[in-house]
């Protein structure tokens, strides 16, 4: 039931929405997201995440164990966020919010519990945040300085040894 903005196929509808909402000065933002492993069984041919870490046993009936995203898939995701942001800007949205919280893909990369990678996309906080930082750069490269870009970020994942408030502060500074 979510809206997917990956190309211009729904251009006319997007413009209708933005005109209807913004015609009297109201802002309309799109929240851009990738569910990663939080995609229900049967929805995708192949779910991906930072690493192939399954959900706990209570959730395995709903979600498949994801595949670890390849480097090429990560680059594609970064580019797709940029393309979606450009479409939103052109359609008349006031801004976008990149969703990097609530256990979705970007938060899966940030969390040391779900990101077990040993390459440039895992390990240190700087590496785990790399995909988010690269997405922000890709978005900024295709929208104007007057187009608002925000990031929704967990303050912590509230698990001992997980993504902490201190980690969140460092990611904000990045």
N, C-alpha and C positions, 0 to 999 in steps of 0.2 A: 503493500500500500504506500510505500514511499515514492517520492518523485525522483527520477534519475535524470540528471542533466549531464549527458555525456557527449551530445552532439546537438545539431540545430533542428532535429526532427519535430520538436514541440515548440519551435520559435514563436509561432503565433499565439499559443496559449500563454507562454511565459510573458510576452509583451502585454497581453490582456491583463494578466495578474498585476504586473508592475504598474501599468497605467491606472488600473482601478484603485490600487493602494496608494500610489504616490501623487495622484493628481491634486491633492489638497495639502501637500507638504509632508505627508507621513512617510516614514522610512520603511523600506522592505528589504530585509536581509535574507540571504539563503545560507543555510547551514550545510557545509560540504563534509561528507563523511564516507568512510569505507568500513564495513562491519568486520572485516577480517574473519576470524573464526566464529564470530557471533552471527553467523548466517545459518538459518535453520536447515536441517537435513532436507535434501531434495531441491533446494532453491538454486544451488550452483552445482556445476559439474565437479568443481574442485575448490574447496575453501582454502585460503592461505592465511598465514600469520607470520609473525617474526620468526617463530620456531614451531616445530611440530609438537606442541604441548597441548594435550587434550584437556577438556573440562573435567571437573571432578565427576565421580560416578553418578551423582544425582542429576547431572545435566547431559550425560552422554546419550540419553534417549532422544534428546532434541538437537544436539550438535555433533557433527563428525569431528574427528581429530583432524586438525588442519595440516596442510603441507607447508613446509618452510618456504617462504617466498624466495625465489631466485633473485639474483642481482638484476637481471633484465626485467623481472616483474616489478621490482621496487622502482626502477627507473621509469617504467611505464605508469605506475601509480602516481609518481611525482608529476609527470607530464599531464596525466589526466586531471589531477587537481587544478593545474594551471589552465588547462583548456576549459574545464567547467567554470572556473572563476571568470575567464574571459567571456564566456557565453552569458553568465549572470550580469556582468557589467554591460555588455552590449544590449541585453534585453531590458535594462533599466533598473535592475536591483540597486539599492543604495550601498550595499556592502555585503560581505560574506563573513561567515564564521567557520573556521576550520575546526572540526570536532576531533579533539585529541584526548578525550576523557571516556569515562564510563565503560572501559573494557573493550572499546572498539579498536580497530587496527592500529592507529597511531599510539594509543595507550598501551596496546600489546607490545609495541616496539619499545616504549619507554620503561616498561616494567621488567625488572630483572627476573621475575617469576615466569613470564611468558616469553622473554627474549633470552635465549641461551646461545645466541650466535657468537662466533669467535672471529668475525670479519669486521669490516668497517661499519656495519650496521648493528653491532652488538658489543657486549663487554662493558666498557666505560659508559658513564652517563652521556658524555659527548657523542659517542658512537650511537648509543640507543636513541638519542634525540636527533641524529643526523637526518632521518627521513622527514621529520617535522620541519626542521630548519630548511631543508632543500625544498619542501613544498611551499613554505612561506616565500622563499626566493623565487620559485617558479611562478607563483601567483603575482607577486610584486612586479615581475618582469612583463606581465601582460595586462596589467591594469594601471590606471593613472594614480598619481599621488593623492588625489582627492577621493579615491574609492577606498572605503574603510575595509580593512582586513583585521579580523580578530581571531584569537585562538581560544577555544574552550579547553581548559587544562584542569585535571584533577589536582587538588592541593596535596593529595596523598592517596594511595590505594588502601590504606588502613590495614596493611598486613606487615607483620614484623619482618624486616629485611627487604621490603618491597619499595615501591616508588614513594618517597617521603616528601614532607613539606619542604625540607631543605633541597631535595632534588627539583621540586617544582620551582622554587626560587631561582635555582641555577638555570633551569630551562628558560624561564622568563627572561633572565639576563642575556642568555644566548641570542 
